[in-house]
């Protein structure tokens, strides 16, 4: 399609739920190889039974947002289509379910999406971004009935919302187990892309456990199922007609489908739905640490045989981690005997546990494993403290030419403004330091798990670094480790 390409972005688009099915209780597959002359014509699944049997549980959703006018689209189309797009005229003339111009006031916008029924008395799952800030929510069933829906609750962190309609004996989607999904397995989606209701698309599972930027709590299912705006909140089915995910996002440069879609695992979505149904909100555990990934260079600096675990860069002084004895520079290797292979595993595991849960951590500290116990507290928004980076007008600079660093000690006022005990300000970063990612304005807080409060402390820690230094650095409000070769 024509039109200027936008920067690569994650765009909204799809689904999730839960139920463990094992052994002989599993329903027979409803997607089977096509037959021709008594023989298998092609090793491709036939989704016709799945659509006829499970399709009625899928619904279309329209949420009217008040108080924020949407940009006016040519032809009053609900989705942005460039006027130079070859299909612009087609969409303008034949786009279904378009509200008349006079029915949508200047201060209203309409969000379109999909959902699916999880109980016969009218509970429906969809994406939070479909109904967030929605004043009036309408649900259209496959039999053309239109019902007003009540928002029972939503959770933006997992992008799950629970709706309720006043109806009985509704068709219900069967819930599957995402853990049984295999990469390469066939899956199908039903939804309303661009308003075309009851649209079926199919593909395979491309990967599992994907972590996306700013989405640390959801291990997404990646597929190549065609997902577009309007599919958001709709179900992802396995070959047995069980919902295994909620289609939620796509990766796109143009705003349309490009072969990479992401779905929220249904077991996680059902856990969220249960809490929304009973409490109207979601409670998650919190450990009270900031972490980062362990690279090969950092693993060498900390004496690990291979890069794994979650590297602690900051500990909330009032949180469970601090009470348990965790320190910046610790590497969390296990939580309750579950290995932390990547840093993204830790927030997913902690977020799946409720406040008050007691956990056991295996931590790597200065060349040895250490076991700790902590009790999680309820997850809360991070404090919005605004701290200004220190200026580079420190009184005296100390050059470490071999590293390409010019450092200065922080003044009393700078330490007070930043709320830290000490640290060294990087005035200049060249050569090895610049190549490693160190920048002027960064503040060095530690080196190989040693606190750095002065130039003398830095020189002493540097002498014992053994060729590899893991520098704990504060950059603005963020704290991270950066590996630097010192030999």
C-alpha positions as CSV (number, residue, x, y, z in Angstrom):
1,X,0.0,0.0,0.0
2,X,1.1,3.5,-0.7
3,X,1.6,6.2,1.9
4,X,4.6,7.3,4.0
5,X,6.1,4.6,6.1
6,X,6.0,5.3,9.8
7,X,8.7,4.2,12.3
8,X,8.5,0.6,13.4
9,X,6.0,0.4,16.2
10,X,3.8,-1.9,18.2
11,X,0.1,-1.3,17.3
12,X,-3.0,-2.5,19.1
13,X,-4.7,-5.6,17.7
14,X,-6.0,-8.8,19.8
15,X,-6.7,-11.8,22.9
16,X,-6.6,-14.6,26.0
17,X,-8.2,-17.2,28.8
18,X,-7.5,-20.5,30.9
19,X,-8.5,-24.2,31.6
20,X,-6.2,-27.3,31.9
21,X,-7.2,-30.1,29.5
22,X,-5.4,-33.4,29.7
23,X,-5.5,-37.0,28.6
24,X,-8.6,-38.5,27.3
25,X,-10.7,-35.5,28.3
26,X,-9.3,-33.4,25.4
27,X,-11.9,-32.7,22.7
28,X,-11.3,-34.1,19.3
29,X,-9.6,-31.7,16.9
30,X,-12.1,-29.6,14.9
31,X,-9.4,-28.6,12.3
32,X,-8.4,-31.6,10.3
33,X,-6.5,-32.2,7.0
34,X,-8.6,-31.7,3.9
35,X,-9.8,-34.9,2.1
36,X,-10.0,-35.5,-1.6
37,X,-11.0,-38.8,-3.3
38,X,-10.6,-40.6,0.1
39,X,-7.1,-39.4,0.5
40,X,-5.4,-36.5,2.2
41,X,-5.1,-33.8,-0.5
42,X,-2.8,-31.6,1.4
43,X,-1.4,-31.5,4.9
44,X,-3.3,-28.3,5.7
45,X,-6.0,-28.0,8.4
46,X,-9.6,-27.4,7.7
47,X,-11.0,-24.8,10.0
48,X,-14.7,-25.0,8.9
49,X,-15.8,-27.0,11.9
50,X,-14.0,-24.7,14.3
51,X,-15.7,-21.7,12.8
52,X,-19.2,-23.1,12.8
53,X,-18.9,-24.6,16.3
54,X,-16.9,-21.9,18.2
55,X,-17.4,-18.8,16.0
56,X,-20.7,-17.8,17.7
57,X,-18.9,-17.1,21.0
58,X,-17.0,-14.3,19.3
59,X,-18.5,-10.8,19.5
60,X,-17.9,-7.3,18.0
61,X,-17.3,-4.4,20.4
62,X,-17.8,-0.7,19.9
63,X,-16.8,1.7,22.7
64,X,-17.7,5.4,22.5
65,X,-15.1,7.7,24.1
66,X,-16.3,11.0,25.2
67,X,-14.3,14.2,25.8
68,X,-11.4,13.5,23.3
69,X,-12.2,14.3,19.7
70,X,-10.7,12.0,17.2
71,X,-8.9,13.3,14.1
72,X,-11.4,13.6,11.3
73,X,-10.9,10.9,8.7
74,X,-11.8,11.3,5.0
75,X,-15.1,9.8,4.3
76,X,-15.8,9.3,8.0
77,X,-14.0,6.0,8.1
78,X,-13.4,4.5,11.5
79,X,-9.8,3.5,10.6
80,X,-7.1,5.8,9.0
81,X,-6.7,4.9,5.4
82,X,-4.4,7.2,3.3
83,X,-6.2,8.9,0.4
84,X,-3.5,7.8,-2.0
85,X,-3.9,4.2,-1.0
86,X,-5.1,2.0,-3.9
87,X,-7.9,0.6,-1.7
88,X,-9.0,4.0,-0.3
89,X,-12.1,4.2,-2.6
90,X,-13.1,0.6,-1.7
91,X,-12.9,1.2,2.0
92,X,-14.7,4.5,1.7
93,X,-17.6,3.0,-0.2
94,X,-17.9,-0.4,1.4
95,X,-16.6,-0.1,5.0
96,X,-19.3,-1.8,7.1
97,X,-20.7,-0.6,10.4
98,X,-19.9,3.1,9.8
99,X,-21.8,5.4,12.1
100,X,-23.5,8.3,10.3
101,X,-21.6,11.6,10.6
102,X,-24.4,13.3,12.6
103,X,-24.4,10.5,15.2
104,X,-20.7,11.1,16.2
105,X,-20.3,14.5,17.9
106,X,-17.2,16.6,17.7
107,X,-16.2,15.4,21.2
108,X,-16.7,11.7,20.6
109,X,-14.6,8.9,19.1
110,X,-15.4,5.3,18.6
111,X,-13.1,2.4,19.3
112,X,-13.7,-0.9,17.5
113,X,-12.6,-4.3,18.6
114,X,-13.5,-7.9,19.3
115,X,-14.1,-10.1,22.3
116,X,-15.4,-13.5,23.2
117,X,-17.9,-14.9,25.7
118,X,-16.4,-16.9,28.6
119,X,-19.7,-17.7,30.5
120,X,-23.3,-18.3,29.4
121,X,-24.5,-15.6,31.7
122,X,-22.8,-12.8,29.7
123,X,-19.1,-12.3,30.8
124,X,-16.9,-11.3,27.9
125,X,-13.1,-10.9,27.6
126,X,-11.5,-8.3,25.4
127,X,-8.5,-5.9,25.4
128,X,-8.3,-3.0,27.9
129,X,-7.2,-0.6,25.1
130,X,-10.5,-1.4,23.3
131,X,-12.7,-0.2,26.1
132,X,-10.5,2.1,28.1
133,X,-12.2,5.5,28.7
134,X,-15.2,4.2,26.9
135,X,-18.5,5.9,27.9
136,X,-20.9,3.5,26.2
137,X,-19.9,0.0,25.2
138,X,-22.0,-2.0,22.8
139,X,-21.6,-5.7,21.9
140,X,-22.9,-7.3,18.7
141,X,-23.4,-11.1,18.7
142,X,-23.2,-13.3,15.6
143,X,-27.0,-13.5,15.5
144,X,-27.0,-9.6,15.1
145,X,-28.3,-8.9,18.6
146,X,-26.9,-5.7,20.0
147,X,-26.5,-5.5,23.8
148,X,-25.1,-2.8,26.1
149,X,-22.2,-4.0,28.1
150,X,-21.0,-3.0,31.6
151,X,-17.3,-2.7,32.2
152,X,-16.6,-4.9,35.2
153,X,-12.9,-3.8,35.3
154,X,-9.8,-3.5,33.3
155,X,-6.0,-4.0,33.8
156,X,-3.9,-1.9,31.5
157,X,-0.7,-3.6,32.5
158,X,-1.9,-6.9,31.0
159,X,-4.3,-5.2,28.5
160,X,-7.2,-7.3,29.7
161,X,-10.8,-6.1,30.3
162,X,-13.9,-7.9,31.5
163,X,-17.4,-6.9,30.3
164,X,-20.9,-8.1,31.3
165,X,-24.0,-8.1,29.2
166,X,-27.6,-8.9,30.4
167,X,-28.3,-12.2,28.6
168,X,-28.5,-15.9,29.3
169,X,-27.7,-19.2,27.5
170,X,-25.0,-17.5,25.4
171,X,-22.5,-19.6,23.4
172,X,-19.3,-20.0,25.4
173,X,-15.7,-20.3,24.1
174,X,-13.8,-23.2,25.4
175,X,-10.6,-22.4,27.3
176,X,-7.3,-24.2,26.4
177,X,-3.9,-24.4,28.0
178,X,-1.2,-22.2,26.3
179,X,1.5,-24.4,27.9
180,X,0.5,-27.2,25.5
181,X,1.1,-25.0,22.5
182,X,4.1,-25.9,20.3
183,X,6.0,-23.5,18.1
184,X,4.9,-24.4,14.5
185,X,1.4,-25.4,15.6
186,X,-1.6,-24.2,13.6
187,X,-3.8,-21.5,15.2
188,X,-6.7,-19.4,14.0
189,X,-8.2,-16.0,14.9
190,X,-11.8,-14.7,14.6
191,X,-12.5,-11.0,14.8
192,X,-13.6,-7.9,13.0
193,X,-10.6,-6.3,11.3
194,X,-11.6,-2.9,9.9
195,X,-15.2,-3.6,10.9
196,X,-15.5,-6.7,8.7
197,X,-17.2,-8.9,11.3
198,X,-16.7,-12.7,11.7
199,X,-13.4,-12.6,9.8
200,X,-11.3,-15.8,10.1
201,X,-7.5,-15.8,9.6
202,X,-5.0,-18.7,10.3
203,X,-1.3,-19.2,10.7
204,X,1.2,-20.9,13.0
205,X,2.7,-20.2,16.4
206,X,6.0,-18.4,15.6
207,X,7.4,-18.2,19.2
208,X,6.4,-18.3,22.8
209,X,7.3,-16.2,25.8
210,X,8.0,-13.1,23.9
211,X,8.8,-9.9,25.9
212,X,7.9,-6.6,24.3
213,X,9.1,-3.1,25.2
214,X,7.1,-1.7,28.2
215,X,5.3,-5.1,28.5
216,X,7.2,-6.8,31.3
217,X,4.3,-8.9,32.7
218,X,3.1,-10.7,29.7
219,X,4.9,-13.6,28.0
220,X,3.3,-13.1,24.6
221,X,2.5,-15.8,22.0
222,X,3.9,-14.7,18.7
223,X,2.1,-15.9,15.5
224,X,1.9,-15.1,11.8
225,X,-1.9,-15.0,11.9
226,X,-3.2,-11.9,10.0
227,X,-4.2,-9.4,12.7
228,X,-5.4,-5.9,11.9
229,X,-7.1,-3.0,13.7
230,X,-10.5,-4.4,14.9
231,X,-9.1,-7.8,15.8
232,X,-8.0,-6.5,19.2
233,X,-9.5,-8.5,22.0
234,X,-10.6,-11.4,19.8
235,X,-9.7,-15.1,20.5
236,X,-6.8,-17.1,19.2
237,X,-7.8,-20.8,18.8
238,X,-5.8,-24.0,18.7
239,X,-6.8,-26.9,16.4
240,X,-9.1,-28.3,19.0
241,X,-11.2,-25.1,19.0
242,X,-9.9,-24.0,22.4
243,X,-9.0,-20.4,23.1
244,X,-5.3,-20.1,23.9
245,X,-4.8,-16.4,23.7
246,X,-6.2,-12.9,23.2
247,X,-5.0,-11.2,20.1
248,X,-3.5,-7.9,21.4
249,X,-0.7,-6.3,19.3
250,X,1.0,-6.3,15.9
251,X,4.4,-5.2,14.8
252,X,4.1,-2.9,11.8
253,X,5.8,-0.2,9.9
254,X,2.7,0.9,8.0
255,X,-0.1,0.4,10.5
256,X,-1.3,-2.9,8.9
257,X,-0.4,-6.5,9.2
258,X,3.2,-7.5,8.4
259,X,3.4,-11.1,9.6
260,X,4.1,-10.6,13.3
261,X,1.3,-10.7,15.8
262,X,1.2,-11.1,19.5
263,X,-1.4,-12.7,21.8
264,X,-1.8,-12.7,25.5
265,X,-1.8,-16.2,26.9
266,X,-5.3,-17.2,28.0
267,X,-4.2,-18.6,31.4
268,X,-2.8,-15.2,32.4
269,X,-5.9,-13.5,31.0
270,X,-8.2,-15.7,33.0
271,X,-6.3,-15.0,36.2
272,X,-6.8,-11.3,35.6
273,X,-10.5,-11.8,34.7
274,X,-11.1,-13.7,38.0
275,X,-9.7,-10.8,40.0
276,X,-11.6,-8.2,38.0
277,X,-14.8,-10.2,38.6
278,X,-14.4,-10.6,42.3
279,X,-12.5,-7.4,43.3
280,X,-12.8,-5.0,40.3
281,X,-9.0,-4.7,40.2
282,X,-5.8,-6.8,39.9
283,X,-3.4,-7.2,42.8
284,X,0.2,-8.3,42.0
285,X,3.2,-9.0,44.1
286,X,6.2,-6.7,44.2
287,X,9.8,-7.4,45.2
288,X,11.1,-3.9,45.1
289,X,14.1,-4.1,42.7
290,X,15.2,-2.6,39.4
291,X,16.9,-5.1,37.2
292,X,18.7,-5.4,33.9
293,X,19.8,-8.2,31.5
294,X,23.1,-10.0,32.2
295,X,25.3,-9.7,29.0
296,X,28.4,-11.9,28.3
297,X,30.7,-9.0,29.4
298,X,28.8,-8.5,32.6
299,X,28.8,-12.2,33.3
300,X,32.6,-12.2,33.0
301,X,32.8,-9.2,35.3
302,X,30.7,-10.9,38.0
303,X,32.4,-14.3,37.6
304,X,29.4,-16.2,36.1
305,X,30.1,-19.0,33.7
306,X,27.3,-17.9,31.4
307,X,25.0,-14.9,31.1
308,X,21.8,-15.7,32.9
309,X,19.7,-14.3,35.7
310,X,18.4,-10.8,36.6
311,X,21.1,-8.2,37.6
312,X,19.9,-6.0,40.4
313,X,20.7,-2.3,39.8
314,X,18.6,-0.7,42.5
315,X,16.9,-1.9,45.7
316,X,13.9,0.0,47.2
317,X,15.1,0.7,50.7
318,X,11.6,0.1,52.1
319,X,10.7,-2.9,49.9
320,X,10.8,-6.7,50.5
321,X,14.1,-7.1,48.7
322,X,15.9,-4.7,51.1
323,X,14.4,-6.5,54.1
324,X,15.6,-9.8,52.7
325,X,19.1,-8.4,52.3
326,X,19.4,-8.0,48.5
327,X,21.9,-5.5,47.3
328,X,22.7,-3.7,44.0
329,X,25.0,-6.0,42.1
330,X,23.3,-9.2,43.2
331,X,22.2,-11.5,40.3
332,X,19.0,-13.4,41.0
333,X,19.4,-16.9,39.5
334,X,16.2,-18.6,40.8
335,X,12.8,-17.8,42.3
336,X,11.1,-20.7,44.1
337,X,13.4,-23.2,42.3
338,X,12.4,-21.7,38.9
339,X,15.5,-20.7,36.9
340,X,15.7,-17.0,35.8
341,X,17.3,-17.5,32.4
342,X,16.6,-13.9,31.3
343,X,15.9,-10.8,33.3
344,X,12.4,-10.6,31.7
345,X,11.5,-13.9,33.5
346,X,11.6,-12.3,37.0
347,X,8.9,-9.6,36.7
348,X,6.6,-12.2,35.0
349,X,7.1,-14.7,37.9
350,X,6.8,-12.1,40.6
351,X,3.7,-10.5,38.9
352,X,1.9,-13.8,38.8
353,X,2.2,-14.1,42.6
354,X,-0.1,-12.2,45.0
355,X,0.9,-9.8,47.8
356,X,1.9,-11.6,51.0
357,X,3.4,-14.6,49.1
358,X,6.7,-15.9,50.6
359,X,9.4,-16.6,48.0
360,X,12.8,-18.1,48.1
361,X,15.6,-16.5,46.0
362,X,19.0,-17.9,44.9
363,X,21.4,-15.0,44.4
364,X,24.9,-14.8,43.0
365,X,27.0,-12.4,45.1
366,X,30.8,-11.9,44.7
367,X,31.4,-15.4,43.3
368,X,29.1,-17.4,45.6
369,X,25.4,-18.5,45.6
370,X,23.3,-17.2,48.5
371,X,19.8,-18.2,49.4
372,X,17.3,-15.5,50.7
373,X,13.6,-15.4,51.6
374,X,11.3,-12.5,51.0
375,X,7.6,-11.7,51.4
376,X,6.0,-9.8,48.5
377,X,4.0,-6.6,49.0
378,X,1.3,-5.2,46.7
379,X,2.6,-3.7,43.5
380,X,2.2,0.1,43.5
381,X,3.1,2.8,41.0
382,X,6.7,3.9,41.2
383,X,7.2,7.3,43.0
384,X,7.3,10.2,40.6
385,X,10.3,11.8,42.1
386,X,12.0,14.1,39.7
387,X,15.7,14.3,40.0
388,X,17.9,16.5,37.9
389,X,21.2,15.1,36.5
390,X,24.2,16.6,38.2
391,X,26.0,19.4,36.2
392,X,29.6,19.0,35.3
393,X,30.8,22.0,37.3
394,X,32.5,19.9,39.9
395,X,35.6,21.4,41.3
396,X,38.3,19.1,40.0
397,X,38.6,16.5,37.3
398,X,40.7,13.3,37.6
399,X,41.8,11.7,34.3
400,X,42.0,7.9,33.7
401,X,43.5,8.1,30.3
402,X,43.7,4.3,29.8
403,X,39.9,4.1,30.2
404,X,39.1,7.4,28.5
405,X,37.4,8.8,31.6
406,X,37.6,12.1,33.3
407,X,35.9,11.9,36.7
408,X,35.0,14.3,39.5
409,X,33.6,13.8,43.0
410,X,30.1,15.1,43.6
411,X,29.6,18.2,45.8
412,X,27.5,18.1,48.9
413,X,24.7,19.9,47.1
414,X,24.8,17.5,44.2
415,X,24.6,14.5,46.4
416,X,21.7,16.0,48.3
417,X,19.8,16.9,45.1
418,X,20.2,13.3,43.8
419,X,19.5,11.6,47.1
420,X,22.7,9.6,47.1
421,X,25.7,9.1,49.5
422,X,28.4,9.5,47.0
423,X,29.5,8.8,43.4
424,X,31.7,10.1,40.7
425,X,30.5,12.3,37.9
426,X,31.7,11.5,34.4
427,X,32.9,14.8,32.8
428,X,34.4,13.3,29.7
429,X,34.1,9.8,28.1
430,X,36.4,8.8,25.2
431,X,38.0,5.7,23.7
432,X,37.1,2.5,25.6
433,X,34.7,4.3,28.0
434,X,32.7,5.8,25.1
435,X,32.7,2.5,23.2
436,X,31.2,0.7,26.2
437,X,28.4,3.2,26.4
438,X,29.5,5.5,29.2
439,X,28.4,9.1,28.7
440,X,29.2,12.6,30.1
441,X,26.8,13.3,32.9
442,X,26.6,9.7,34.0
443,X,27.3,9.1,37.7
444,X,29.4,6.0,38.8
445,X,27.9,4.5,41.9
446,X,29.7,1.2,42.1
447,X,32.4,-1.0,40.5
448,X,32.2,-4.8,40.7
449,X,29.8,-4.6,43.7
450,X,31.9,-2.1,45.6
451,X,30.4,1.2,46.5
452,X,32.2,4.2,44.9
453,X,32.1,7.3,47.0
454,X,35.4,8.9,46.1
455,X,38.3,8.9,43.6
456,X,40.4,6.8,46.1
457,X,37.6,4.2,46.3
458,X,37.4,4.0,42.5
459,X,41.2,3.6,42.2
460,X,41.2,0.8,44.8
461,X,38.3,-1.1,43.2
462,X,39.8,-0.6,39.7
463,X,43.1,-2.2,40.9
464,X,41.2,-5.3,41.9
465,X,38.9,-5.6,38.9
466,X,41.1,-8.1,37.1
467,X,40.5,-6.7,33.6
468,X,36.7,-6.6,33.7
469,X,34.7,-3.9,35.5
470,X,31.0,-3.8,35.9
471,X,30.2,-0.1,36.6
472,X,26.9,0.7,38.3
473,X,25.8,4.0,36.7
474,X,23.1,6.4,37.3
475,X,21.8,8.1,34.1
476,X,19.0,10.6,34.8
477,X,16.5,8.7,36.9
478,X,17.6,5.3,35.5
479,X,20.3,3.0,37.1
480,X,22.1,0.4,35.1
481,X,25.3,-1.7,34.9
482,X,27.8,-1.1,32.1
483,X,30.7,-3.5,31.4
484,X,34.1,-1.9,30.8
485,X,37.4,-3.6,30.1
486,X,40.2,-2.2,32.3
487,X,43.2,-4.1,30.9
